[in-house]
Amino acid sequence: MAVVALDSWTTGTQTLVGKWGAAGQRSYLWQMINGQMSLLTSRDGTNNATTGLLTDYTLNFAPGQAVAIGVSFTCDITTLQDEIRFWLYDPQTLWSQVGSTKINPNPSSLAMFNSTADLQVGAANGAQLAKGLFRAVSVRSGIGEANTFGGTEVALLRGDLTGNPTYDRYGNVWANQGTGWSYVPMTNAPL
């Protein structure tokens, strides 16, 4: 999930969040592509298991407007399918799915690759930079109730990324490397 205010919601490819390093260290990559959310995943760290699954819904907000959006990924070992859903938050309706559920065959029943690449916000391996501000990012793992975000929060970043460094609630210090924001573990960091 991310609360982000992009300078333009409908122009080019902008990375929101990902663990997408060099070949051999790719896990997932969540992006905005010309106004549509996209998710790439890899099972082996190199090849794309899902190739550019886009919403069939265009997010066309005012430049700089802060919007809460999300993506969920489920690897169903019973049906041997991956299910990807894209989400939009509205104070009246809370989280609503936008576009249709994307189904991707998964004959191997493997989940995403467990990459050691840095978790990056606003960049994919130093490229496809997002232009704007991130107000909050939450990465979760595990299972929640149907049609919701659930599981255990594994990373939470709060606040506009204007300072260097910026801290999250888990003691990670986030630094702007000039190629996006990523974190390195740090003990006793302020919240």
C-alpha positions in Angstrom: 0.0 0.0 0.0 1.2 3.5 -0.7 0.0 7.1 -0.2 1.7 8.9 -3.0 1.4 12.3 -4.6 2.8 12.0 -8.1 3.7 15.1 -10.2 1.8 13.3 -13.0 -0.4 10.3 -12.7 -0.6 9.6 -16.4 2.9 10.1 -17.9 5.5 7.4 -18.4 6.7 4.6 -16.2 7.2 5.4 -12.5 8.2 2.8 -9.9 6.3 2.8 -6.6 7.8 0.0 -4.6 9.9 -3.0 -5.4 12.6 -5.6 -4.6 13.9 -5.7 -8.2 17.6 -5.9 -8.4 19.9 -7.3 -11.1 19.1 -10.6 -12.8 19.1 -13.3 -10.1 17.7 -10.9 -7.4 14.2 -9.9 -8.7 11.1 -10.5 -6.6 8.4 -7.9 -7.3 8.0 -4.5 -9.0 4.9 -2.3 -8.5 4.7 0.6 -11.0 2.5 3.3 -12.5 2.6 3.0 -16.3 0.7 5.9 -18.1 -1.9 6.0 -15.4 -2.4 2.3 -14.8 -0.9 0.3 -12.0 1.3 -2.7 -13.0 2.9 -5.6 -11.1 5.8 -7.7 -12.2 6.8 -10.8 -10.2 9.6 -13.4 -10.5 9.7 -16.9 -9.2 13.4 -17.6 -10.0 14.9 -14.1 -9.4 15.6 -13.6 -13.1 12.5 -14.2 -15.3 9.2 -12.4 -15.0 6.4 -14.8 -13.8 3.9 -12.1 -14.5 4.6 -9.7 -17.3 3.3 -6.2 -16.9 -0.1 -7.1 -15.5 -1.9 -3.7 -15.7 -5.2 -2.6 -14.3 -7.9 -2.0 -16.8 -8.6 1.3 -14.9 -6.7 4.6 -15.4 -5.8 6.7 -12.3 -6.2 10.2 -13.6 -5.7 12.5 -10.6 -4.6 16.1 -10.4 -0.8 16.6 -10.4 0.5 16.4 -6.9 -2.8 15.0 -5.5 -2.1 12.5 -2.7 -3.9 9.2 -3.3 -3.9 5.9 -1.3 -3.4 2.9 -3.7 -2.5 -0.7 -3.2 -1.8 -4.0 -4.9 -2.3 -7.5 -3.5 -0.8 -10.8 -4.8 -2.0 -14.3 -3.9 -0.3 -17.5 -5.0 -3.1 -20.1 -4.8 -1.5 -23.6 -4.6 -5.0 -25.2 -5.0 -6.0 -23.7 -8.3 -2.3 -23.2 -9.4 -3.0 -19.6 -10.3 -1.7 -16.2 -9.2 -4.3 -13.5 -8.4 -3.4 -9.9 -8.5 -5.8 -7.1 -7.4 -5.3 -3.4 -7.5 -6.9 -1.1 -4.9 -7.9 2.5 -4.4 -8.8 4.1 -1.0 -11.7 6.4 -0.7 -12.8 7.8 2.8 -16.4 6.9 2.0 -16.0 3.4 0.7 -12.6 2.5 2.2 -10.6 0.1 0.0 -12.2 -0.8 -3.3 -10.8 -2.9 -6.0 -10.1 -1.1 -9.3 -10.3 -3.0 -12.5 -10.7 -6.7 -12.7 -8.8 -9.4 -10.9 -5.8 -10.5 -12.9 -5.3 -14.2 -13.1 -1.9 -15.7 -14.1 -1.4 -19.5 -14.5 1.1 -20.8 -12.0 1.8 -24.4 -12.8 4.8 -24.6 -10.5 2.8 -23.3 -7.4 5.9 -21.3 -6.4 5.5 -17.8 -4.7 7.7 -14.8 -5.4 11.4 -15.2 -5.3 13.0 -14.3 -1.9 15.3 -11.6 -3.2 18.1 -10.1 -1.1 17.8 -6.9 -3.2 17.1 -3.7 -1.3 13.5 -2.8 -0.8 13.2 0.4 -2.9 10.6 3.2 -2.9 10.4 5.4 -6.0 13.0 3.5 -8.1 13.6 0.2 -9.8 17.3 -0.7 -9.5 18.2 3.0 -9.9 15.9 3.7 -12.8 12.2 4.5 -13.6 12.1 7.1 -10.9 8.8 8.2 -9.5 8.4 12.0 -9.5 6.5 13.3 -6.5 6.2 12.6 -2.8 5.6 9.4 -0.8 3.6 10.0 2.4 3.4 6.4 3.5 4.4 2.9 2.2 3.4 -0.4 3.9 4.7 -3.8 2.7 2.9 -6.8 4.2 3.4 -10.5 4.0 1.0 -13.3 4.8 -2.7 -13.9 4.5 -5.5 -11.6 5.4 -9.2 -11.9 5.0 -10.6 -12.2 1.5 -10.5 -9.0 -0.5 -8.4 -7.1 2.1 -4.8 -6.3 2.9 -3.7 -8.5 5.7 -0.8 -10.4 7.0 2.1 -9.1 8.9 3.6 -5.7 8.1 7.3 -6.2 7.1 8.1 -2.6 6.3 6.4 0.7 7.1 7.7 4.1 6.0 5.8 7.2 7.1 6.2 10.9 6.2 7.2 12.8 3.1 10.6 11.8 1.9 12.2 15.2 2.1 14.8 14.6 4.7 18.0 12.5 4.4 18.0 10.3 6.3 14.3 9.3 7.1 13.5 6.7 9.7 10.7 4.1 9.7 9.1 2.5 12.8 11.3 -0.6 12.6 14.6 1.2 13.1 15.6 1.3 9.4 17.1 4.4 8.1 16.0 5.4 4.6 18.5 7.4 2.5 18.1 9.0 -0.9 20.9 7.3 -3.0 20.2 9.6 -6.0 18.5 6.6 -7.6 15.5 6.2 -5.3 15.0 5.6 -1.6 16.2 2.4 0.1 17.0 1.4 3.6 19.8 -0.2 5.5 19.2 -1.8 9.0 20.0 0.5 11.9 19.5 -0.1 15.6 18.1 2.3 18.1 16.9 4.7 15.4 14.2 7.2 16.4 10.7 6.6 15.1 
